[in-house]
Amino acid sequence: MSPLRWLWKAFVRVITIVAAICGIAMLAYLPYVFWETSKLNELCEEIKPGLEVKALSALVEKFGFDARWVERRGYTDREGNKNVFVPTNSSVGDYGCEIVHDGNKVISATTRR
């Protein structure tokens, strides 16, 4: 067997192994995305208007998300309310729970895409 043919076969084997590993990783990632999205939906449903802002950190951590998202300042809307966004880790910030509060009490919590 010529060295060039051997090199080509080795290259094809490596590419096949890499493609298989990527496929397996993708099959493991998709259930994780759905699981994490459902956890975020549960979190958003659990946050009711009137809930104290102080309780948000513990609630967010209970559902497995980073409490720093609700401890941030967020942005202030036209009515003077603070808006913070808790994203999923798997969707790179494209999906999350938007929480609006007045500094003391939660006004609303909505799932956003």
Long-range contacts (C-beta under 8 A, 24 or more apart in sequence): 29-90, 32-90, 33-88, 33-90, 33-91, 36-64, 36-88, 36-89, 36-90, 36-91, 37-88, 37-90, 37-91, 37-95, 39-63, 39-64, 39-65, 40-65, 40-86, 40-88, 40-95, 40-96, 40-97, 40-111, 41-111, 43-86, 43-97, 44-97, 44-109, 44-110, 44-111, 47-97, 47-99, 47-106, 47-109, 48-106, 48-109, 49-105, 49-106, 49-107, 49-108, 50-105, 50-106, 51-105, 51-106, 52-104, 52-105, 52-106, 53-101, 53-103, 53-104, 53-105, 53-106, 56-99, 56-101, 56-106, 60-86, 65-89, 70-99, 81-107, 85-112
